[in-house]
Amino acid sequence: MLCSQNENCPRRPTGARPIGLLRMRPSVRTVACLAAMAALAGAAHPGQQSPGANPDKSIHDPSQTAPPDANAQMEMHQQQTTKQNFEAANAERRKQIADDSAKLLKLATDLKAEVDKTTKDTLSLNVIRKADEIERLAHNVKEKMKLSVGGS
């Protein structure tokens, strides 16, 4: 015989609460649900084992941990050497640009000083030569700035 909650039940003393999952404390109910979900998750994948379950089988792939072969080592060495050569060439190019720029500045200040000494109607041959040299040097500096050795 089932008793409803409003009726007096002979099997239950008065004032006692009904026993069941809905009347449990919330924390106990949460733990019970989590335990049930864990049991179902374990039953859903019976063929899978944890990595430590089979100590005879390694979980590491030897092809990924093996040292590179001689060809790969030679190729890596060649790439490193090429990179070092490109870096050295770029450093040399930057040094040349800095030197040429300093020379260009000196020539430009010398040219300005000589132009200031001359009259407005006359230019000396020396002024024209310096202007040509400045133009040539400026063109070289511009070309070196465009150049990037081994750029990627």
ChimeraX attribute file (.defattr): number of C-alpha atoms within 10 A of each C-alpha:
attribute: neighborCount
match mode: 1-to-1
recipient: residues
	/A:1	6
	/A:2	7
	/A:3	11
	/A:4	9
	/A:5	9
	/A:6	6
	/A:7	9
	/A:8	12
	/A:9	13
	/A:10	9
	/A:11	9
	/A:12	11
	/A:13	9
	/A:14	10
	/A:15	7
	/A:16	7
	/A:17	10
	/A:18	12
	/A:19	8
	/A:20	7
	/A:21	11
	/A:22	9
	/A:23	10
	/A:24	12
	/A:25	9
	/A:26	11
	/A:27	9
	/A:28	11
	/A:29	14
	/A:30	12
	/A:31	11
	/A:32	12
	/A:33	12
	/A:34	12
	/A:35	12
	/A:36	11
	/A:37	12
	/A:38	11
	/A:39	11
	/A:40	11
	/A:41	11
	/A:42	11
	/A:43	10
	/A:44	10
	/A:45	9
	/A:46	8
	/A:47	7
	/A:48	9
	/A:49	9
	/A:50	6
	/A:51	10
	/A:52	10
	/A:53	9
	/A:54	10
	/A:55	8
	/A:56	7
	/A:57	9
	/A:58	10
	/A:59	10
	/A:60	8
	/A:61	8
	/A:62	9
	/A:63	8
	/A:64	8
	/A:65	8
	/A:66	8
	/A:67	10
	/A:68	12
	/A:69	8
	/A:70	9
	/A:71	9
	/A:72	11
	/A:73	12
	/A:74	12
	/A:75	11
	/A:76	13
	/A:77	12
	/A:78	12
	/A:79	12
	/A:80	12
	/A:81	12
	/A:82	13
	/A:83	13
	/A:84	12
	/A:85	14
	/A:86	16
	/A:87	15
	/A:88	13
	/A:89	15
	/A:90	17
	/A:91	13
	/A:92	12
	/A:93	18
	/A:94	14
	/A:95	12
	/A:96	14
	/A:97	18
	/A:98	13
	/A:99	13
	/A:100	16
	/A:101	15
	/A:102	12
	/A:103	14
	/A:104	19
	/A:105	13
	/A:106	13
	/A:107	17
	/A:108	16
	/A:109	11
	/A:110	14
	/A:111	19
	/A:112	13
	/A:113	12
	/A:114	15
	/A:115	16
	/A:116	10
	/A:117	10
	/A:118	12
	/A:119	9
	/A:120	8
	/A:121	5
	/A:122	8
	/A:123	13
	/A:124	11
	/A:125	9
	/A:126	11
	/A:127	17
	/A:128	13
	/A:129	12
	/A:130	16
	/A:131	16
	/A:132	12
	/A:133	15
	/A:134	19
	/A:135	13
	/A:136	13
	/A:137	17
	/A:138	16
	/A:139	12
	/A:140	14
	/A:141	20
	/A:142	12
	/A:143	11
	/A:144	14
	/A:145	12
	/A:146	9
	/A:147	12
	/A:148	12
	/A:149	14
	/A:150	12
	/A:151	8
	/A:152	4
